[in-house]
Amino acid sequence: MHPQPPRARARAARFRSLPAGAAALALAAAVAGCGSAAPSGSQDRAAARTAPGGPPGRGKVLMPSGPAAELTKARDTAAGPILLTTLHGAKSGVTGKVWVWLPPQYHDPEYASHGFPVLTLYAGGQSAGYNTWTDEQLPVQEIDARLAKEGRAHPFILVMPVQNLDAAESKALECSDIPGRPRMGTWMAEDVPDFVRANFRTVRGRDGWGLMGASTGAFCSAKLALQHPDVFRAAVPIDGYYDPDSPLWKGHEQERRANSPRELVAQGRADVRMLATAGGANTYETGLVKAWVKRAVPPVTVEYYEQPGGKHLTSDFGRMIPVALEWLSRNLTGPQRD
């Protein structure tokens, strides 16, 4: 189920932002679970597994491993250019566009030996050939640069991949490996992070890796964090839904449930932190998100944030950016040096 019917959701995701208002956002502290103790046996399994960010004890910074990708400038922002590449996923076989923005600090000589935290952003709607976090309606780059300068947020490397290969909602891949379909889940959880580590200075391990998305992108950010806690530490799903409903799941109910954030959050297997938000003007949405928050079982920790008067519109998603970046900065490590 979705906060809005699929077609309405897609229209909202592409809605052109209005000038941001001055309305304050209220935090409703509904924390599901506390502490970070892993379930029995998970620590042993984690110790036996080599983390995607590299083995422990080898410094805080992960230098680019190559091979270098071909990156072109997609557009300029007031906070620096957004770059674009086409990523051919070695593990998934998926080919798709990925946009990247590097914070001003990345090129500052004082930060030349620093690794940077990474935030992957998922869009609303189909996000086939586009990502709304790359255009002016969601100016996350300028906001992050300003907040970082003010000491209120980390300077993040922002990574913005496509989410689908077809614009038709009947072919939505839902950031998953749906049987018989392109392995979009593997592309997002493995190939995209591999590309980032190959090309940029990052923080070793998962503590500098976060996810954020709105609407359909919220589903993706919650799902991937819960499925891959060895890769990602924190996520902010903004005004999302939590149960897969793509027609492509037909005949694959077991796999659909295995990719459902509604199921995953209640399993108590992922030591991740999340901030789940809802627009206060949409009672269906607030009820859906609150119900999902209540299902969280430790070590998962989920906080609930309600935007007074907020609707399921890109303009309201944009007003959530400062709150989300500040929350992520409290829950992820900042730039590191050895």
TORKOL-4160 file (C-alpha; in steps of 0.2 Angstrom, whole numbers, padded with zeros to 4 digits, m for minus):
338
<pt num="1" X="0000" Y="0000" Z="0000"/>
<pt num="2" X="0006" Y="0018" Z="m0004"/>
<pt num="3" X="0003" Y="0035" Z="0004"/>
<pt num="4" X="m0006" Y="0039" Z="m0012"/>
<pt num="5" X="m0012" Y="0029" Z="m0027"/>
<pt num="6" X="0003" Y="0025" Z="m0039"/>
<pt num="7" X="m0001" Y="0038" Z="m0052"/>
<pt num="8" X="m0004" Y="0052" Z="m0039"/>
<pt num="9" X="0012" Y="0047" Z="m0031"/>
<pt num="10" X="0022" Y="0049" Z="m0047"/>
<pt num="11" X="0015" Y="0066" Z="m0051"/>
<pt num="12" X="0019" Y="0072" Z="m0033"/>
<pt num="13" X="0037" Y="0066" Z="m0035"/>
<pt num="14" X="0039" Y="0077" Z="m0051"/>
<pt num="15" X="0030" Y="0092" Z="m0044"/>
<pt num="16" X="0039" Y="0108" Z="m0045"/>
<pt num="17" X="0044" Y="0115" Z="m0029"/>
<pt num="18" X="0036" Y="0131" Z="m0022"/>
<pt num="19" X="0046" Y="0143" Z="m0012"/>
<pt num="20" X="0049" Y="0135" Z="0005"/>
<pt num="21" X="0039" Y="0142" Z="0020"/>
<pt num="22" X="0044" Y="0146" Z="0037"/>
<pt num="23" X="0034" Y="0133" Z="0046"/>
<pt num="24" X="0042" Y="0124" Z="0059"/>
<pt num="25" X="0044" Y="0105" Z="0060"/>
<pt num="26" X="0039" Y="0095" Z="0076"/>
<pt num="27" X="0048" Y="0080" Z="0081"/>
<pt num="28" X="0037" Y="0066" Z="0089"/>
<pt num="29" X="0049" Y="0055" Z="0098"/>
<pt num="30" X="0042" Y="0038" Z="0095"/>
<pt num="31" X="0058" Y="0027" Z="0096"/>
<pt num="32" X="0055" Y="0009" Z="0093"/>
<pt num="33" X="0068" Y="m0001" Z="0102"/>
<pt num="34" X="0084" Y="0005" Z="0111"/>
<pt num="35" X="0102" Y="0000" Z="0112"/>
<pt num="36" X="0112" Y="m0008" Z="0098"/>
<pt num="37" X="0116" Y="m0026" Z="0104"/>
<pt num="38" X="0116" Y="m0038" Z="0090"/>
<pt num="39" X="0104" Y="m0053" Z="0090"/>
<pt num="40" X="0112" Y="m0069" Z="0096"/>
<pt num="41" X="0125" Y="m0076" Z="0084"/>
<pt num="42" X="0126" Y="m0060" Z="0073"/>
<pt num="43" X="0142" Y="m0053" Z="0080"/>
<pt num="44" X="0151" Y="m0070" Z="0076"/>
<pt num="45" X="0144" Y="m0069" Z="0059"/>
<pt num="46" X="0149" Y="m0051" Z="0056"/>
<pt num="47" X="0167" Y="m0055" Z="0063"/>
<pt num="48" X="0169" Y="m0069" Z="0050"/>
<pt num="49" X="0163" Y="m0058" Z="0036"/>
<pt num="50" X="0174" Y="m0046" Z="0027"/>
<pt num="51" X="0165" Y="m0029" Z="0027"/>
<pt num="52" X="0162" Y="m0021" Z="0010"/>
<pt num="53" X="0172" Y="m0005" Z="0016"/>
<pt num="54" X="0187" Y="m0016" Z="0019"/>
<pt num="55" X="0194" Y="m0026" Z="0034"/>
<pt num="56" X="0195" Y="m0018" Z="0051"/>
<pt num="57" X="0211" Y="m0011" Z="0058"/>
<pt num="58" X="0218" Y="m0003" Z="0042"/>
<pt num="59" X="0214" Y="0015" Z="0045"/>
<pt num="60" X="0199" Y="0026" Z="0044"/>
<pt num="61" X="0201" Y="0032" Z="0026"/>
<pt num="62" X="0198" Y="0021" Z="0011"/>
<pt num="63" X="0207" Y="0028" Z="m0004"/>
<pt num="64" X="0200" Y="0026" Z="m0022"/>
<pt num="65" X="0204" Y="0009" Z="m0028"/>
<pt num="66" X="0200" Y="0012" Z="m0047"/>
<pt num="67" X="0197" Y="0009" Z="m0060"/>
<pt num="68" X="0192" Y="0027" Z="m0063"/>
<pt num="69" X="0175" Y="0030" Z="m0070"/>
<pt num="70" X="0171" Y="0042" Z="m0085"/>
<pt num="71" X="0162" Y="0057" Z="m0076"/>
<pt num="72" X="0155" Y="0071" Z="m0086"/>
<pt num="73" X="0147" Y="0087" Z="m0079"/>
<pt num="74" X="0128" Y="0086" Z="m0079"/>
<pt num="75" X="0125" Y="0103" Z="m0072"/>
<pt num="76" X="0131" Y="0117" Z="m0061"/>
<pt num="77" X="0124" Y="0122" Z="m0044"/>
<pt num="78" X="0128" Y="0136" Z="m0032"/>
<pt num="79" X="0138" Y="0123" Z="m0022"/>
<pt num="80" X="0148" Y="0115" Z="m0036"/>
<pt num="81" X="0145" Y="0104" Z="m0051"/>
<pt num="82" X="0134" Y="0088" Z="m0052"/>
<pt num="83" X="0143" Y="0074" Z="m0061"/>
<pt num="84" X="0136" Y="0060" Z="m0071"/>
<pt num="85" X="0142" Y="0043" Z="m0076"/>
<pt num="86" X="0134" Y="0027" Z="m0083"/>
<pt num="87" X="0138" Y="0012" Z="m0072"/>
<pt num="88" X="0139" Y="m0005" Z="m0079"/>
<pt num="89" X="0136" Y="m0016" Z="m0063"/>
<pt num="90" X="0149" Y="m0030" Z="m0063"/>
<pt num="91" X="0139" Y="m0040" Z="m0050"/>
<pt num="92" X="0121" Y="m0036" Z="m0056"/>
<pt num="93" X="0123" Y="m0035" Z="m0074"/>
<pt num="94" X="0112" Y="m0019" Z="m0073"/>
<pt num="95" X="0117" Y="m0003" Z="m0083"/>
<pt num="96" X="0111" Y="0014" Z="m0077"/>
<pt num="97" X="0114" Y="0032" Z="m0074"/>
<pt num="98" X="0122" Y="0038" Z="m0057"/>
<pt num="99" X="0124" Y="0056" Z="m0053"/>
<pt num="100" X="0137" Y="0062" Z="m0040"/>
<pt num="101" X="0140" Y="0078" Z="m0030"/>
<pt num="102" X="0156" Y="0081" Z="m0021"/>
<pt num="103" X="0156" Y="0094" Z="m0006"/>
<pt num="104" X="0167" Y="0109" Z="m0008"/>
<pt num="105" X="0178" Y="0102" Z="0006"/>
<pt num="106" X="0182" Y="0087" Z="m0005"/>
<pt num="107" X="0194" Y="0098" Z="m0015"/>
<pt num="108" X="0200" Y="0109" Z="m0001"/>
<pt num="109" X="0219" Y="0105" Z="0002"/>
<pt num="110" X="0215" Y="0104" Z="0021"/>
<pt num="111" X="0205" Y="0089" Z="0018"/>
<pt num="112" X="0216" Y="0081" Z="0005"/>
<pt num="113" X="0219" Y="0066" Z="0016"/>
<pt num="114" X="0201" Y="0064" Z="0023"/>
<pt num="115" X="0189" Y="0051" Z="0018"/>
<pt num="116" X="0171" Y="0058" Z="0017"/>
<pt num="117" X="0154" Y="0050" Z="0022"/>
<pt num="118" X="0142" Y="0045" Z="0008"/>
<pt num="119" X="0124" Y="0048" Z="0007"/>
<pt num="120" X="0114" Y="0040" Z="m0007"/>
<pt num="121" X="0098" Y="0048" Z="m0012"/>
<pt num="122" X="0082" Y="0040" Z="m0020"/>
<pt num="123" X="0069" Y="0049" Z="m0029"/>
<pt num="124" X="0050" Y="0048" Z="m0030"/>
<pt num="125" X="0041" Y="0041" Z="m0045"/>
<pt num="126" X="0049" Y="0029" Z="m0057"/>
<pt num="127" X="0066" Y="0037" Z="m0057"/>
<pt num="128" X="0070" Y="0029" Z="m0074"/>
<pt num="129" X="0083" Y="0040" Z="m0083"/>
<pt num="130" X="0081" Y="0054" Z="m0070"/>
<pt num="131" X="0083" Y="0057" Z="m0051"/>
<pt num="132" X="0074" Y="0072" Z="m0044"/>
<pt num="133" X="0088" Y="0075" Z="m0031"/>
<pt num="134" X="0099" Y="0082" Z="m0045"/>
<pt num="135" X="0088" Y="0097" Z="m0050"/>
<pt num="136" X="0083" Y="0113" Z="m0043"/>
<pt num="137" X="0066" Y="0107" Z="m0035"/>
<pt num="138" X="0076" Y="0098" Z="m0022"/>
<pt num="139" X="0092" Y="0108" Z="m0019"/>
<pt num="140" X="0100" Y="0096" Z="m0007"/>
<pt num="141" X="0118" Y="0101" Z="m0013"/>
<pt num="142" X="0116" Y="0119" Z="m0009"/>
<pt num="143" X="0108" Y="0115" Z="0008"/>
<pt num="144" X="0122" Y="0102" Z="0013"/>
<pt num="145" X="0135" Y="0115" Z="0008"/>
<pt num="146" X="0127" Y="0128" Z="0019"/>
<pt num="147" X="0124" Y="0117" Z="0034"/>
<pt num="148" X="0142" Y="0110" Z="0033"/>
<pt num="149" X="0149" Y="0128" Z="0033"/>
<pt num="150" X="0138" Y="0132" Z="0048"/>
<pt num="151" X="0144" Y="0116" Z="0057"/>
<pt num="152" X="0127" Y="0108" Z="0057"/>
<pt num="153" X="0129" Y="0094" Z="0045"/>
<pt num="154" X="0143" Y="0084" Z="0038"/>
<pt num="155" X="0149" Y="0087" Z="0020"/>
<pt num="156" X="0143" Y="0072" Z="0012"/>
<pt num="157" X="0147" Y="0064" Z="m0005"/>
<pt num="158" X="0130" Y="0063" Z="m0013"/>
<pt num="159" X="0126" Y="0049" Z="m0024"/>
<pt num="160" X="0110" Y="0049" Z="m0034"/>
<pt num="161" X="0106" Y="0033" Z="m0045"/>
<pt num="162" X="0091" Y="0029" Z="m0056"/>
<pt num="163" X="0079" Y="0017" Z="m0048"/>
<pt num="164" X="0071" Y="0009" Z="m0064"/>
<pt num="165" X="0075" Y="0005" Z="m0082"/>
<pt num="166" X="0057" Y="0008" Z="m0088"/>
<pt num="167" X="0046" Y="0023" Z="m0085"/>
<pt num="168" X="0030" Y="0012" Z="m0084"/>
<pt num="169" X="0025" Y="0009" Z="m0066"/>
<pt num="170" X="0019" Y="m0009" Z="m0071"/>
<pt num="171" X="0038" Y="m0013" Z="m0073"/>
<pt num="172" X="0044" Y="m0005" Z="m0056"/>
<pt num="173" X="0058" Y="m0015" Z="m0049"/>
<pt num="174" X="0057" Y="m0008" Z="m0032"/>
<pt num="175" X="0075" Y="m0008" Z="m0029"/>
<pt num="176" X="0075" Y="m0027" Z="m0028"/>
<pt num="177" X="0081" Y="m0042" Z="m0037"/>
<pt num="178" X="0064" Y="m0048" Z="m0043"/>
<pt num="179" X="0065" Y="m0066" Z="m0050"/>
<pt num="180" X="0068" Y="m0065" Z="m0069"/>
<pt num="181" X="0070" Y="m0046" Z="m0069"/>
<pt num="182" X="0086" Y="m0035" Z="m0069"/>
<pt num="183" X="0095" Y="m0036" Z="m0052"/>
<pt num="184" X="0092" Y="m0018" Z="m0047"/>
<pt num="185" X="0094" Y="m0023" Z="m0028"/>
<pt num="186" X="0111" Y="m0029" Z="m0031"/>
<pt num="187" X="0116" Y="m0014" Z="m0042"/>
<pt num="188" X="0110" Y="m0002" Z="m0028"/>
<pt num="189" X="0118" Y="m0012" Z="m0013"/>
<pt num="190" X="0134" Y="m0018" Z="m0021"/>
<pt num="191" X="0138" Y="m0010" Z="m0038"/>
<pt num="192" X="0134" Y="0008" Z="m0033"/>
<pt num="193" X="0145" Y="0007" Z="m0017"/>
<pt num="194" X="0159" Y="m0002" Z="m0026"/>
<pt num="195" X="0159" Y="0012" Z="m0039"/>
<pt num="196" X="0159" Y="0026" Z="m0026"/>
<pt num="197" X="0174" Y="0017" Z="m0017"/>
<pt num="198" X="0183" Y="0015" Z="m0033"/>
<pt num="199" X="0182" Y="0033" Z="m0037"/>
<pt num="200" X="0182" Y="0044" Z="m0021"/>
<pt num="201" X="0190" Y="0045" Z="m0004"/>
<pt num="202" X="0177" Y="0038" Z="0008"/>
<pt num="203" X="0176" Y="0033" Z="0026"/>
<pt num="204" X="0181" Y="0014" Z="0029"/>
<pt num="205" X="0167" Y="0003" Z="0035"/>
<pt num="206" X="0148" Y="0007" Z="0036"/>
<pt num="207" X="0148" Y="0021" Z="0049"/>
<pt num="208" X="0150" Y="0034" Z="0035"/>
<pt num="209" X="0136" Y="0027" Z="0024"/>
<pt num="210" X="0118" Y="0033" Z="0024"/>
<pt num="211" X="0103" Y="0033" Z="0013"/>
<pt num="212" X="0088" Y="0045" Z="0011"/>
<pt num="213" X="0073" Y="0045" Z="m0001"/>
<pt num="214" X="0056" Y="0052" Z="m0003"/>
<pt num="215" X="0040" Y="0042" Z="m0008"/>
<pt num="216" X="0046" Y="0028" Z="m0018"/>
<pt num="217" X="0063" Y="0032" Z="m0013"/>
<pt num="218" X="0059" Y="0031" Z="0005"/>
<pt num="219" X="0054" Y="0013" Z="0002"/>
<pt num="220" X="0071" Y="0010" Z="m0006"/>
<pt num="221" X="0081" Y="0018" Z="0008"/>
<pt num="222" X="0072" Y="0009" Z="0021"/>
<pt num="223" X="0073" Y="m0008" Z="0012"/>
<pt num="224" X="0091" Y="m0007" Z="0008"/>
<pt num="225" X="0096" Y="m0001" Z="0025"/>
<pt num="226" X="0087" Y="m0016" Z="0033"/>
<pt num="227" X="0094" Y="m0029" Z="0020"/>
<pt num="228" X="0112" Y="m0023" Z="0020"/>
<pt num="229" X="0117" Y="m0017" Z="0038"/>
<pt num="230" X="0135" Y="m0022" Z="0034"/>
<pt num="231" X="0135" Y="m0008" Z="0021"/>
<pt num="232" X="0124" Y="0006" Z="0028"/>
<pt num="233" X="0122" Y="0013" Z="0045"/>
<pt num="234" X="0107" Y="0025" Z="0044"/>
<pt num="235" X="0093" Y="0030" Z="0033"/>
<pt num="236" X="0079" Y="0043" Z="0032"/>
<pt num="237" X="0064" Y="0037" Z="0023"/>
<pt num="238" X="0053" Y="0053" Z="0019"/>
<pt num="239" X="0034" Y="0050" Z="0017"/>
<pt num="240" X="0036" Y="0032" Z="0011"/>
<pt num="241" X="0027" Y="0016" Z="0010"/>
<pt num="242" X="0033" Y="m0001" Z="0016"/>
<pt num="243" X="0026" Y="m0015" Z="0007"/>
<pt num="244" X="0031" Y="m0020" Z="m0011"/>
<pt num="245" X="0017" Y="m0019" Z="m0023"/>
<pt num="246" X="0025" Y="m0020" Z="m0041"/>
<pt num="247" X="0015" Y="m0031" Z="m0053"/>
<pt num="248" X="0032" Y="m0039" Z="m0056"/>
<pt num="249" X="0031" Y="m0048" Z="m0040"/>
<pt num="250" X="0016" Y="m0059" Z="m0046"/>
<pt num="251" X="0020" Y="m0077" Z="m0043"/>
<pt num="252" X="0034" Y="m0073" Z="m0031"/>
<pt num="253" X="0026" Y="m0070" Z="m0015"/>
<pt num="254" X="0040" Y="m0077" Z="m0004"/>
<pt num="255" X="0053" Y="m0066" Z="m0013"/>
<pt num="256" X="0041" Y="m0051" Z="m0011"/>
<pt num="257" X="0040" Y="m0053" Z="0007"/>
<pt num="258" X="0059" Y="m0055" Z="0009"/>
<pt num="259" X="0060" Y="m0038" Z="0001"/>
<pt num="260" X="0046" Y="m0029" Z="0012"/>
<pt num="261" X="0052" Y="m0016" Z="0024"/>
<pt num="262" X="0036" Y="m0020" Z="0034"/>
<pt num="263" X="0043" Y="m0038" Z="0037"/>
<pt num="264" X="0061" Y="m0034" Z="0038"/>
<pt num="265" X="0059" Y="m0020" Z="0052"/>
<pt num="266" X="0051" Y="m0033" Z="0063"/>
<pt num="267" X="0064" Y="m0047" Z="0061"/>
<pt num="268" X="0077" Y="m0039" Z="0074"/>
<pt num="269" X="0092" Y="m0043" Z="0063"/>
<pt num="270" X="0098" Y="m0026" Z="0057"/>
<pt num="271" X="0108" Y="m0014" Z="0068"/>
<pt num="272" X="0103" Y="0002" Z="0059"/>
<pt num="273" X="0095" Y="0018" Z="0064"/>
<pt num="274" X="0081" Y="0027" Z="0054"/>
<pt num="275" X="0071" Y="0043" Z="0054"/>
<pt num="276" X="0054" Y="0039" Z="0046"/>
<pt num="277" X="0044" Y="0055" Z="0042"/>
<pt num="278" X="0026" Y="0059" Z="0037"/>
<pt num="279" X="0016" Y="0074" Z="0031"/>
<pt num="280" X="0004" Y="0079" Z="0045"/>
<pt num="281" X="m0009" Y="0084" Z="0032"/>
<pt num="282" X="m0011" Y="0067" Z="0026"/>
<pt num="283" X="m0019" Y="0056" Z="0039"/>
<pt num="284" X="m0018" Y="0040" Z="0029"/>
<pt num="285" X="0001" Y="0043" Z="0027"/>
<pt num="286" X="0004" Y="0047" Z="0045"/>
<pt num="287" X="m0006" Y="0031" Z="0051"/>
<pt num="288" X="0004" Y="0021" Z="0039"/>
<pt num="289" X="0021" Y="0027" Z="0044"/>
<pt num="290" X="0017" Y="0026" Z="0063"/>
<pt num="291" X="0011" Y="0008" Z="0061"/>
<pt num="292" X="0027" Y="0004" Z="0053"/>
<pt num="293" X="0038" Y="0013" Z="0066"/>
<pt num="294" X="0029" Y="0002" Z="0080"/>
<pt num="295" X="0034" Y="m0014" Z="0071"/>
<pt num="296" X="0053" Y="m0010" Z="0073"/>
<pt num="297" X="0062" Y="m0023" Z="0084"/>
<pt num="298" X="0079" Y="m0020" Z="0091"/>
<pt num="299" X="0093" Y="m0018" Z="0086"/>
<pt num="300" X="0083" Y="m0008" Z="0073"/>
<pt num="301" X="0080" Y="0010" Z="0080"/>
<pt num="302" X="0067" Y="0020" Z="0071"/>
<pt num="303" X="0062" Y="0038" Z="0076"/>
<pt num="304" X="0046" Y="0046" Z="0069"/>
<pt num="305" X="0045" Y="0064" Z="0063"/>
<pt num="306" X="0029" Y="0073" Z="0058"/>
<pt num="307" X="0029" Y="0088" Z="0047"/>
<pt num="308" X="0015" Y="0100" Z="0052"/>
<pt num="309" X="0004" Y="0103" Z="0037"/>
<pt num="310" X="0015" Y="0093" Z="0026"/>
<pt num="311" X="0008" Y="0085" Z="0010"/>
<pt num="312" X="0014" Y="0072" Z="m0001"/>
<pt num="313" X="0023" Y="0085" Z="m0013"/>
<pt num="314" X="0040" Y="0087" Z="m0018"/>
<pt num="315" X="0039" Y="0105" Z="m0011"/>
<pt num="316" X="0037" Y="0098" Z="0006"/>
<pt num="317" X="0050" Y="0084" Z="0003"/>
<pt num="318" X="0062" Y="0099" Z="0000"/>
<pt num="319" X="0057" Y="0107" Z="0017"/>
<pt num="320" X="0063" Y="0091" Z="0025"/>
<pt num="321" X="0081" Y="0092" Z="0019"/>
<pt num="322" X="0089" Y="0102" Z="0033"/>
<pt num="323" X="0081" Y="0091" Z="0046"/>
<pt num="324" X="0086" Y="0075" Z="0038"/>
<pt num="325" X="0104" Y="0081" Z="0035"/>
<pt num="326" X="0106" Y="0086" Z="0053"/>
<pt num="327" X="0099" Y="0069" Z="0059"/>
<pt num="328" X="0110" Y="0059" Z="0047"/>
<pt num="329" X="0125" Y="0069" Z="0053"/>
<pt num="330" X="0121" Y="0065" Z="0071"/>
<pt num="331" X="0120" Y="0046" Z="0067"/>
<pt num="332" X="0134" Y="0045" Z="0054"/>
<pt num="333" X="0153" Y="0049" Z="0056"/>
<pt num="334" X="0160" Y="0064" Z="0047"/>
<pt num="335" X="0175" Y="0066" Z="0037"/>
<pt num="336" X="0190" Y="0056" Z="0044"/>
<pt num="337" X="0209" Y="0056" Z="0042"/>
<pt num="338" X="0221" Y="0043" Z="0048"/>
